[in-house]
Amino acid sequence: MDRQINRPEPTPASESVSRRGVLRAATVSAAAVGAAGLLAGPAGAAPAASAQGRRRVPVDRISIQLYTLRDQLAADLPGTLDALRRIGYRRVEHAGFVGRTAAEFRAALDEAGLRATSGHTGIPQPFDAATWEQALEDANVVGSKKIVHPYFGRDAAGQPIRDPAVYRALARDLNKAGRLAERAGLDFGYHNHQLEFVPLTGGSTGFDILTAQTDPRLVHFELDLYWTWRGAHDPVDVIRANRGRIRQVHVKDLDVEGGFADLGDGLIDFGRIFAHEREAGIEEYIVERDDAGTPPRSPADALDTARVGFDYLASLRY
């Protein structure tokens, strides 16, 4: 059975933070760190700003979140996977199995010469061990090394969760999920959006609770760099506060209006963040753009995003 995750619509208008609010939050955060700057200069400046460094992203650690290409994959699974292989990717992160079983999806990956080293699968809520163990079995069939919970943070009315008790309960469930994942030979992670950084009743954030109350041996974090900015937090500060726990990053760029951009066309200075890769513990650099193939873009445009993203990471020096 295809365990497609339930994500929100990938448009800026659908998020709880307005474009104006995003830019205001980014401006406030930028002022807080001074001349070092959270963001790069003009669009396209990030590669040049980091061009003099000697460090680079290992090509064999570059991946892509297949949610980026969801419509193109649905139209032509083998052709799209083959195109990713020809671009240079060797690993991918899945988000469901595109209407296939885990075994069928694994066969398609094998045929294309790709490995799904990671996958997005939500933990059951309320937590159910048997359901989660089936998801872990599917992850092992696909050949994943990591399994990641992809989304949290809205209440039944669609508003940001403000009750810290809800995040404390989630942390307990994440520990349960991580313990079962460990027994299945998998690393378990949590992927953030901006909602985890919304102030809760009492002043902390959901991210504060999740990092403090999950077991570092059982739960790591897949830091989405775009959504961290949208939550008005500097990824470097997040890394410094959580050394060794940021094992994966979603590398996604931010345009001048707070929307999505292909890597290198937006405002984020990724080299500045990656300079802290050892401190973070980063093992995978995962290209993603939520709206890569949706109107006004076409599904095929997502392959251009994939190509630009791979080339950007492979050429970045910092």
N, C-alpha and C positions, 0 to 999 in steps of 0.2 A: 504494500500500500504506500502511496506517495505521501510523505509526511511534510507537505508544504507548510512553511511557517506563515503565520498571519501577521503581515507587516502593515503599517499605516500607508496611506497613499503617499507616493514620493514627490509631493509638491510643496514648496515653501508655504503656500497658503493653508495647507492642512496641518501645520505644526502649531503648537500652542504659543510660540514666540513669534510676534509679527516681524516683518522686515525692518521696520523702524526700531523696534525693540532690540533686534539682533545687532544692528549697527551701533545703537547706543551702548549696549552691553560690551561690545567689542572695544568701543572707544574708551569706556571706563576702565576696562581691564588693561588696555594698552598703556593708559596713563599711569597705572599702578606699577608697571615695571620699568617705565622710563625709556631712556635712549636705546636700550637693548632691543626693545620692540617685540610685540607678540607676533606681528604679521610682517610680511615682506613689504617692499615698496609697491610700485605700479605693477599692474597685471603682467605676468611673465618675468618678473624680476627675481623670483625665488631661485631659479637655477644659477643665474649670474652671481647672486649674493653668496652662493656657497661654492662657486666654481674653483676656488683656490685651495680647498681642503684636499687631504690625501686619503681620507676615508671614503668608503663607498658602500652602497647596499649590496650584499652578496646576491648575485643573480639567481642562485639556486634557492634563495629565500623569498623571492618575489612571487606573490600569488595574486589571484583576483577573486572577489566575491561574485559568484555567478548570478546573484540577484541583479547585478548590473546589466546582465544580458538575458533577463528572464523571457522577454518576448521573442528574441531571436532564437533562443534555445528551444522554445515551444514550437517555433516554425521549422527549425532544422537543427536538431540536436547533434548529429554526427558532423555536419558541416561546420557548425559553430565551434565545437570542441576542436576540430582539426584546425580551424583558423586561429584559435588561441595558441595551439602548439606551434604553428608557423610564425606567429608573432614572437614567440620565445618563451612563453609560459611553460613550466613543467609541473606546477602545482596549482590547485584551485581550492576555493572554499565553497561548498555547495549550500543551497538554501532550498531544500526539498529535492526531489528526484525527477522533476519534469514529467510526471505521469507514469514513470517507470517504477518497478520494484528496485530495491537496493541492489540486488544482483544484476538486473538489467542496466542500471545506471553505471555500476562498476564496469560492466563489459564495454559500455560506450566509452568510458574514460580510458580503459586499457587499449582499445582500438585506436584512440587518438594519441596515445603516449602521454597521458596526463595522470596525476594522482590527486585525489581529493584528501589532502592532508588534514583538513578541518571542515566542519559543517555546522550550520545553524539549526538547532532543534530546541524548541521551547520546553522547559520542564513542565510537567502537568501541574495545573492549579485548580483545585487543591492537589497537593502532591500525592502521586500514586506510584509506588515502587515498581509494580508490574508493568505499567505503561512505560515508565522511564527505562526499565531494563530492555524492553523491546526496541526502544529508540537506540540504546547502546549497542544492541545486537546488530541493528541496521548499520550503525556507524562502523562497526568492525567489518561487516560485509563489504562496505564501500572502501574500506582501507584507511579510514581516518585515524589520526593520532590525537586530534583534539575535537571536542564537541562543545558548542558555545550556546548559551541562552541568549537570544537575540534582542528581546524587547520587554520593557516594563515601564510603568510610571504614570498611567492614566487610571482614573477611577471609573465607575460604571457610567457616569455622566460625561466621560471624555475629558475631564479636567485633570490637571496635574495632581498627583497624590501629595497630600500635605501632612498626613498622619504618620509620625515616625514608627508607630507600632506596626504598620503595614510593611515597612521596609525591614523591621526587625524580624517579622514572620518570614519574609522572603529570604533573608539571610540564613535563617534556620533551614529552609527548604533547599537553598543552594548548597549548604553543607551536606545535606542528605544526598543530593544529586551528585555532588563531587565524590562522596565516599563510594557510591555505587559505580561511578565512572572509573575511579581508581581500581576497583576490583575487576572491572572489565578491561583494564589495560589502557584507559583513555585519560587524557588531561581534560579537565572541565574548566570552562571559562565563562565570563559574563561580559556582554557587549552593551555599552552605554549609548544613550541618546542625550539630548539636553535635559530631559525631565529629571534625571537623577541629581541635577545640580540646582533644582528649584528649592529655595529655602523652605524648610518644614516648620511646623508648629514647634517652637522651642529653639529655633535658630540653626540647627544642623541641616545637613542635606542627606538625601537618600544615598548618595555616593559615599559620604562620610560613614554612614551606618554599615553599608555593604562592605567597605574595606576594613572596618574595625571589627565586624562581627562574623565575617567568614574566615574559615581556616586557610591560611596561606598554603598549606600543604594540599588542600583540596580544591581551592578556587583561585584561578588567576583572572586577570582582566584583559579583555581585548578592547583597547582604547580607540574609540572612533575620534580621530583628530578634528574632523569637521564639527561633529556634534558637541565635542568638548568646548570648542570655540563658541558655538551657539549657546552653550550654557554659561558663557562668560568666564571660562576658566582657561588658564594657560596650561597646555599639556606638559610643559616642562615642570611646572609646579606640581602637577598631579604625579608625574614620574618621581620627583624628589620625595614626595610624601609616601610613595608606595614602591620603594626600591625592590627590584626583583620580581614584581608581580605583574608587570605590563609585558606579557610574553608575546602578544600580538597587537598590531596596530592596523586600523582601517585608514588608508591613506586617501583622503578625499578633500578636494579643494573648495574654497569659499570665494564666491564672486563678490563684486562691490555692493550688490544689493542683498547679500545674505543668502543667496541661492547657491546651487551647485555649479562647479566648473571642472573641466578636465585638469589634470595635474599640470602645474606650471602656468596655467592661464588665470589663476586666482591669486589670493592674497597671502596664503600661508607659507611661511618659510620653513619647509620641511627639514632642511639641513640643520637648522638651529635645534629642532626637536631631536633629530636622529643623532646629533652629537652626544646625546644622553642615552644612547641605545644600550650600552653595557650596564649602566645604572638601572635602566628599566628592566633589562632581561629580555629584550625583543628577539623573538625567534622567527617571526613572519611579518612581512610587509605586504599588506593586502590592498590592492587597488579596488576602489569602489566609487561609483557615482549613481545615486539613487534614481535619477531621471534620465539616465544615459540613452534609453531607447523609447521614451514616451513623448507624446506630442508636446511641443511642435517638432521634436526630433523623431526620426524613424527608428524602428528596431535595429536596422543595419548600422545606424550611427553609433550604437553601443560598441561595435567592433572598433570604430575609430577611437572611442574613449579608451578601450582596452589597449590599443596600440600606443597611443600617446602616453598612457600611464606606465606601461612597461618601459618604453624608451626613456621616459623622464627618470624613473627610479634607477635604471641601468646606467644612466649617464651622470647622475647627481654625484657631486663631490662636496664634502663638508669637513 
